[in-house]
Amino acid sequence: MAYLHQELTDQVIKAFYKVYNTLGFGFLERVYQNALFIELRN
């Protein structure tokens, strides 16, 4: 499937999976938000 901004979309999805695989489950949403913000900034 092709998205309007395919490359950016791929980067965001990869960042999400990296954060989730590192932290696992069970945290509050805010923890994931902060971690994803840091990952996207890097």
PDB file of N, CA, C, O and CB in Angstrom:
ATOM      1  N   MET A   1       0.845  -1.166   0.000  1.00  0.00           N
ATOM      2  CA  MET A   1       0.000   0.000   0.000  1.00  0.00           C
ATOM      3  C   MET A   1       0.897   1.239   0.000  1.00  0.00           C
ATOM      4  O   MET A   1       1.876   1.281   0.745  1.00  0.00           O
ATOM      5  CB  MET A   1      -0.965  -0.007   1.220  1.00  0.00           C
ATOM      6  N   ALA A   2       0.596   2.214  -0.791  1.00  0.00           N
ATOM      7  CA  ALA A   2       1.379   3.437  -0.875  1.00  0.00           C
ATOM      8  C   ALA A   2       0.669   4.566  -0.144  1.00  0.00           C
ATOM      9  O   ALA A   2      -0.528   4.789  -0.324  1.00  0.00           O
ATOM     10  CB  ALA A   2       1.630   3.819  -2.339  1.00  0.00           C
ATOM     11  N   TYR A   3       1.417   5.262   0.670  1.00  0.00           N
ATOM     12  CA  TYR A   3       0.891   6.404   1.407  1.00  0.00           C
ATOM     13  C   TYR A   3       1.389   7.688   0.761  1.00  0.00           C
ATOM     14  O   TYR A   3       2.339   7.674  -0.021  1.00  0.00           O
ATOM     15  CB  TYR A   3       1.305   6.343   2.899  1.00  0.00           C
ATOM     16  N   LEU A   4       0.747   8.785   1.091  1.00  0.00           N
ATOM     17  CA  LEU A   4       1.134  10.070   0.547  1.00  0.00           C
ATOM     18  C   LEU A   4       2.586  10.398   0.895  1.00  0.00           C
ATOM     19  O   LEU A   4       3.336  10.891   0.053  1.00  0.00           O
ATOM     20  CB  LEU A   4       0.204  11.161   1.063  1.00  0.00           C
ATOM     21  N   HIS A   5       2.973  10.126   2.124  1.00  0.00           N
ATOM     22  CA  HIS A   5       4.334  10.382   2.597  1.00  0.00           C
ATOM     23  C   HIS A   5       4.933   9.057   3.067  1.00  0.00           C
ATOM     24  O   HIS A   5       5.194   8.874   4.256  1.00  0.00           O
ATOM     25  CB  HIS A   5       4.349  11.453   3.752  1.00  0.00           C
ATOM     26  N   GLN A   6       5.145   8.150   2.143  1.00  0.00           N
ATOM     27  CA  GLN A   6       5.558   6.782   2.447  1.00  0.00           C
ATOM     28  C   GLN A   6       6.823   6.714   3.299  1.00  0.00           C
ATOM     29  O   GLN A   6       6.865   5.975   4.282  1.00  0.00           O
ATOM     30  CB  GLN A   6       5.776   6.023   1.168  1.00  0.00           C
ATOM     31  N   GLU A   7       7.851   7.475   2.933  1.00  0.00           N
ATOM     32  CA  GLU A   7       9.126   7.405   3.664  1.00  0.00           C
ATOM     33  C   GLU A   7       8.960   7.877   5.107  1.00  0.00           C
ATOM     34  O   GLU A   7       9.475   7.246   6.030  1.00  0.00           O
ATOM     35  CB  GLU A   7      10.201   8.252   2.954  1.00  0.00           C
ATOM     36  N   LEU A   8       8.255   8.966   5.302  1.00  0.00           N
ATOM     37  CA  LEU A   8       8.017   9.486   6.647  1.00  0.00           C
ATOM     38  C   LEU A   8       7.166   8.512   7.459  1.00  0.00           C
ATOM     39  O   LEU A   8       7.431   8.275   8.638  1.00  0.00           O
ATOM     40  CB  LEU A   8       7.332  10.863   6.579  1.00  0.00           C
ATOM     41  N   THR A   9       6.153   7.956   6.823  1.00  0.00           N
ATOM     42  CA  THR A   9       5.295   6.979   7.487  1.00  0.00           C
ATOM     43  C   THR A   9       6.105   5.775   7.947  1.00  0.00           C
ATOM     44  O   THR A   9       5.923   5.301   9.068  1.00  0.00           O
ATOM     45  CB  THR A   9       4.166   6.532   6.554  1.00  0.00           C
ATOM     46  N   ASP A  10       6.989   5.277   7.102  1.00  0.00           N
ATOM     47  CA  ASP A  10       7.835   4.139   7.465  1.00  0.00           C
ATOM     48  C   ASP A  10       8.722   4.463   8.657  1.00  0.00           C
ATOM     49  O   ASP A  10       8.901   3.621   9.537  1.00  0.00           O
ATOM     50  CB  ASP A  10       8.695   3.717   6.279  1.00  0.00           C
ATOM     51  N   GLN A  11       9.276   5.660   8.700  1.00  0.00           N
ATOM     52  CA  GLN A  11      10.145   6.058   9.805  1.00  0.00           C
ATOM     53  C   GLN A  11       9.373   6.126  11.123  1.00  0.00           C
ATOM     54  O   GLN A  11       9.875   5.713  12.168  1.00  0.00           O
ATOM     55  CB  GLN A  11      10.793   7.411   9.507  1.00  0.00           C
ATOM     56  N   VAL A  12       8.154   6.650  11.063  1.00  0.00           N
ATOM     57  CA  VAL A  12       7.338   6.756  12.272  1.00  0.00           C
ATOM     58  C   VAL A  12       6.961   5.363  12.777  1.00  0.00           C
ATOM     59  O   VAL A  12       7.035   5.099  13.977  1.00  0.00           O
ATOM     60  CB  VAL A  12       6.066   7.595  12.000  1.00  0.00           C
ATOM     61  N   ILE A  13       6.562   4.481  11.881  1.00  0.00           N
ATOM     62  CA  ILE A  13       6.186   3.122  12.284  1.00  0.00           C
ATOM     63  C   ILE A  13       7.391   2.378  12.860  1.00  0.00           C
ATOM     64  O   ILE A  13       7.256   1.683  13.867  1.00  0.00           O
ATOM     65  CB  ILE A  13       5.602   2.343  11.083  1.00  0.00           C
ATOM     66  N   LYS A  14       8.551   2.510  12.249  1.00  0.00           N
ATOM     67  CA  LYS A  14       9.760   1.867  12.775  1.00  0.00           C
ATOM     68  C   LYS A  14      10.105   2.399  14.155  1.00  0.00           C
ATOM     69  O   LYS A  14      10.503   1.635  15.035  1.00  0.00           O
ATOM     70  CB  LYS A  14      10.941   2.081  11.824  1.00  0.00           C
ATOM     71  N   ALA A  15       9.955   3.703  14.352  1.00  0.00           N
ATOM     72  CA  ALA A  15      10.227   4.299  15.663  1.00  0.00           C
ATOM     73  C   ALA A  15       9.255   3.753  16.706  1.00  0.00           C
ATOM     74  O   ALA A  15       9.654   3.438  17.827  1.00  0.00           O
ATOM     75  CB  ALA A  15      10.128   5.840  15.593  1.00  0.00           C
ATOM     76  N   PHE A  16       7.987   3.643  16.338  1.00  0.00           N
ATOM     77  CA  PHE A  16       6.996   3.091  17.259  1.00  0.00           C
ATOM     78  C   PHE A  16       7.372   1.682  17.698  1.00  0.00           C
ATOM     79  O   PHE A  16       7.352   1.373  18.889  1.00  0.00           O
ATOM     80  CB  PHE A  16       5.614   3.083  16.610  1.00  0.00           C
ATOM     81  N   TYR A  17       7.720   0.819  16.728  1.00  0.00           N
ATOM     82  CA  TYR A  17       8.056  -0.557  17.065  1.00  0.00           C
ATOM     83  C   TYR A  17       9.327  -0.637  17.892  1.00  0.00           C
ATOM     84  O   TYR A  17       9.434  -1.491  18.772  1.00  0.00           O
ATOM     85  CB  TYR A  17       8.207  -1.383  15.807  1.00  0.00           C
ATOM     86  N   LYS A  18      10.284   0.225  17.630  1.00  0.00           N
ATOM     87  CA  LYS A  18      11.515   0.233  18.423  1.00  0.00           C
ATOM     88  C   LYS A  18      11.208   0.576  19.879  1.00  0.00           C
ATOM     89  O   LYS A  18      11.714  -0.069  20.798  1.00  0.00           O
ATOM     90  CB  LYS A  18      12.532   1.238  17.838  1.00  0.00           C
ATOM     91  N   VAL A  19      10.378   1.595  20.080  1.00  0.00           N
ATOM     92  CA  VAL A  19       9.989   1.990  21.441  1.00  0.00           C
ATOM     93  C   VAL A  19       9.216   0.866  22.115  1.00  0.00           C
ATOM     94  O   VAL A  19       9.519   0.500  23.250  1.00  0.00           O
ATOM     95  CB  VAL A  19       9.140   3.282  21.419  1.00  0.00           C
ATOM     96  N   TYR A  20       8.235   0.323  21.436  1.00  0.00           N
ATOM     97  CA  TYR A  20       7.402  -0.719  22.040  1.00  0.00           C
ATOM     98  C   TYR A  20       8.215  -1.971  22.357  1.00  0.00           C
ATOM     99  O   TYR A  20       8.048  -2.565  23.423  1.00  0.00           O
ATOM    100  CB  TYR A  20       6.240  -1.073  21.111  1.00  0.00           C
ATOM    101  N   ASN A  21       9.088  -2.373  21.445  1.00  0.00           N
ATOM    102  CA  ASN A  21       9.895  -3.565  21.688  1.00  0.00           C
ATOM    103  C   ASN A  21      10.899  -3.346  22.815  1.00  0.00           C
ATOM    104  O   ASN A  21      11.260  -4.290  23.517  1.00  0.00           O
ATOM    105  CB  ASN A  21      10.625  -3.972  20.418  1.00  0.00           C
ATOM    106  N   THR A  22      11.342  -2.126  22.986  1.00  0.00           N
ATOM    107  CA  THR A  22      12.284  -1.824  24.069  1.00  0.00           C
ATOM    108  C   THR A  22      11.573  -1.770  25.418  1.00  0.00           C
ATOM    109  O   THR A  22      12.052  -2.348  26.394  1.00  0.00           O
ATOM    110  CB  THR A  22      13.000  -0.494  23.800  1.00  0.00           C
ATOM    111  N   LEU A  23      10.439  -1.085  25.480  1.00  0.00           N
ATOM    112  CA  LEU A  23       9.737  -0.893  26.758  1.00  0.00           C
ATOM    113  C   LEU A  23       8.810  -2.051  27.115  1.00  0.00           C
ATOM    114  O   LEU A  23       8.592  -2.330  28.294  1.00  0.00           O
ATOM    115  CB  LEU A  23       8.938   0.387  26.714  1.00  0.00           C
ATOM    116  N   GLY A  24       8.268  -2.723  26.111  1.00  0.00           N
ATOM    117  CA  GLY A  24       7.285  -3.762  26.395  1.00  0.00           C
ATOM    118  C   GLY A  24       5.934  -3.143  26.683  1.00  0.00           C
ATOM    119  O   GLY A  24       5.663  -2.017  26.265  1.00  0.00           O
ATOM    120  N   PHE A  25       5.089  -3.864  27.389  1.00  0.00           N
ATOM    121  CA  PHE A  25       3.743  -3.368  27.659  1.00  0.00           C
ATOM    122  C   PHE A  25       3.588  -3.088  29.147  1.00  0.00           C
ATOM    123  O   PHE A  25       4.400  -3.526  29.962  1.00  0.00           O
ATOM    124  CB  PHE A  25       2.676  -4.381  27.182  1.00  0.00           C
ATOM    125  N   GLY A  26       2.545  -2.360  29.487  1.00  0.00           N
ATOM    126  CA  GLY A  26       2.216  -2.141  30.884  1.00  0.00           C
ATOM    127  C   GLY A  26       2.487  -0.738  31.397  1.00  0.00           C
ATOM    128  O   GLY A  26       2.198  -0.448  32.558  1.00  0.00           O
ATOM    129  N   PHE A  27       3.029   0.135  30.573  1.00  0.00           N
ATOM    130  CA  PHE A  27       3.285   1.501  31.008  1.00  0.00           C
ATOM    131  C   PHE A  27       2.098   2.388  30.684  1.00  0.00           C
ATOM    132  O   PHE A  27       1.243   2.040  29.869  1.00  0.00           O
ATOM    133  CB  PHE A  27       4.555   2.049  30.352  1.00  0.00           C
ATOM    134  N   LEU A  28       2.063   3.531  31.330  1.00  0.00           N
ATOM    135  CA  LEU A  28       1.052   4.524  30.995  1.00  0.00           C
ATOM    136  C   LEU A  28       1.337   5.105  29.619  1.00  0.00           C
ATOM    137  O   LEU A  28       2.473   5.076  29.146  1.00  0.00           O
ATOM    138  CB  LEU A  28       1.007   5.640  32.056  1.00  0.00           C
ATOM    139  N   GLU A  29       0.301   5.631  28.981  1.00  0.00           N
ATOM    140  CA  GLU A  29       0.439   6.164  27.634  1.00  0.00           C
ATOM    141  C   GLU A  29       1.492   7.269  27.577  1.00  0.00           C
ATOM    142  O   GLU A  29       2.209   7.398  26.585  1.00  0.00           O
ATOM    143  CB  GLU A  29      -0.902   6.692  27.137  1.00  0.00           C
ATOM    144  N   ARG A  30       1.581   8.051  28.626  1.00  0.00           N
ATOM    145  CA  ARG A  30       2.525   9.173  28.658  1.00  0.00           C
ATOM    146  C   ARG A  30       3.975   8.685  28.540  1.00  0.00           C
ATOM    147  O   ARG A  30       4.802   9.363  27.930  1.00  0.00           O
ATOM    148  CB  ARG A  30       2.346   9.981  29.955  1.00  0.00           C
ATOM    149  N   VAL A  31       4.283   7.547  29.103  1.00  0.00           N
ATOM    150  CA  VAL A  31       5.633   6.982  29.010  1.00  0.00           C
ATOM    151  C   VAL A  31       5.962   6.676  27.549  1.00  0.00           C
ATOM    152  O   VAL A  31       7.054   6.989  27.077  1.00  0.00           O
ATOM    153  CB  VAL A  31       5.757   5.696  29.881  1.00  0.00           C
ATOM    154  N   TYR A  32       5.029   6.071  26.845  1.00  0.00           N
ATOM    155  CA  TYR A  32       5.231   5.761  25.426  1.00  0.00           C
ATOM    156  C   TYR A  32       5.325   7.043  24.591  1.00  0.00           C
ATOM    157  O   TYR A  32       6.124   7.120  23.657  1.00  0.00           O
ATOM    158  CB  TYR A  32       4.083   4.872  24.902  1.00  0.00           C
ATOM    159  N   GLN A  33       4.517   8.036  24.927  1.00  0.00           N
ATOM    160  CA  GLN A  33       4.572   9.310  24.205  1.00  0.00           C
ATOM    161  C   GLN A  33       5.955   9.945  24.341  1.00  0.00           C
ATOM    162  O   GLN A  33       6.544  10.386  23.354  1.00  0.00           O
ATOM    163  CB  GLN A  33       3.487  10.276  24.727  1.00  0.00           C
ATOM    164  N   ASN A  34       6.459   9.988  25.555  1.00  0.00           N
ATOM    165  CA  ASN A  34       7.776  10.584  25.787  1.00  0.00           C
ATOM    166  C   ASN A  34       8.870   9.811  25.080  1.00  0.00           C
ATOM    167  O   ASN A  34       9.760  10.408  24.474  1.00  0.00           O
ATOM    168  CB  ASN A  34       8.073  10.651  27.273  1.00  0.00           C
ATOM    169  N   ALA A  35       8.817   8.497  25.149  1.00  0.00           N
ATOM    170  CA  ALA A  35       9.829   7.666  24.504  1.00  0.00           C
ATOM    171  C   ALA A  35       9.769   7.819  22.988  1.00  0.00           C
ATOM    172  O   ALA A  35      10.809   7.885  22.332  1.00  0.00           O
ATOM    173  CB  ALA A  35       9.643   6.195  24.897  1.00  0.00           C
ATOM    174  N   LEU A  36       8.576   7.877  22.430  1.00  0.00           N
ATOM    175  CA  LEU A  36       8.432   8.042  20.985  1.00  0.00           C
ATOM    176  C   LEU A  36       8.906   9.427  20.559  1.00  0.00           C
ATOM    177  O   LEU A  36       9.527   9.567  19.505  1.00  0.00           O
ATOM    178  CB  LEU A  36       6.968   7.823  20.557  1.00  0.00           C
ATOM    179  N   PHE A  37       8.628  10.436  21.349  1.00  0.00           N
ATOM    180  CA  PHE A  37       9.118  11.774  21.052  1.00  0.00           C
ATOM    181  C   PHE A  37      10.636  11.794  20.989  1.00  0.00           C
ATOM    182  O   PHE A  37      11.211  12.372  20.067  1.00  0.00           O
ATOM    183  CB  PHE A  37       8.621  12.769  22.094  1.00  0.00           C
ATOM    184  N   ILE A  38      11.286  11.173  21.954  1.00  0.00           N
ATOM    185  CA  ILE A  38      12.754  11.117  21.975  1.00  0.00           C
ATOM    186  C   ILE A  38      13.279  10.348  20.775  1.00  0.00           C
ATOM    187  O   ILE A  38      14.239  10.777  20.135  1.00  0.00           O
ATOM    188  CB  ILE A  38      13.256  10.469  23.275  1.00  0.00           C
ATOM    189  N   GLU A  39      12.663   9.224  20.466  1.00  0.00           N
ATOM    190  CA  GLU A  39      13.105   8.405  19.334  1.00  0.00           C
ATOM    191  C   GLU A  39      12.940   9.150  18.013  1.00  0.00           C
ATOM    192  O   GLU A  39      13.831   9.094  17.165  1.00  0.00           O
ATOM    193  CB  GLU A  39      12.324   7.089  19.292  1.00  0.00           C
ATOM    194  N   LEU A  40      11.836   9.836  17.823  1.00  0.00           N
ATOM    195  CA  LEU A  40      11.611  10.578  16.593  1.00  0.00           C
ATOM    196  C   LEU A  40      12.571  11.768  16.484  1.00  0.00           C
ATOM    197  O   LEU A  40      13.014  12.114  15.389  1.00  0.00           O
ATOM    198  CB  LEU A  40      10.159  11.057  16.524  1.00  0.00           C
ATOM    199  N   ARG A  41      12.881  12.376  17.596  1.00  0.00           N
ATOM    200  CA  ARG A  41      13.805  13.508  17.602  1.00  0.00           C
ATOM    201  C   ARG A  41      15.203  13.064  17.215  1.00  0.00           C
ATOM    202  O   ARG A  41      15.932  13.790  16.539  1.00  0.00           O
ATOM    203  CB  ARG A  41      13.827  14.178  18.975  1.00  0.00           C
ATOM    204  N   ASN A  42      15.576  11.860  17.650  1.00  0.00           N
ATOM    205  CA  ASN A  42      16.912  11.331  17.314  1.00  0.00           C
ATOM    206  C   ASN A  42      16.958  10.974  15.849  1.00  0.00           C
ATOM    207  O   ASN A  42      17.988  10.513  15.358  1.00  0.00           O
ATOM    208  CB  ASN A  42      17.264  10.091  18.179  1.00  0.00           C
TER     209      ASN A  42
END
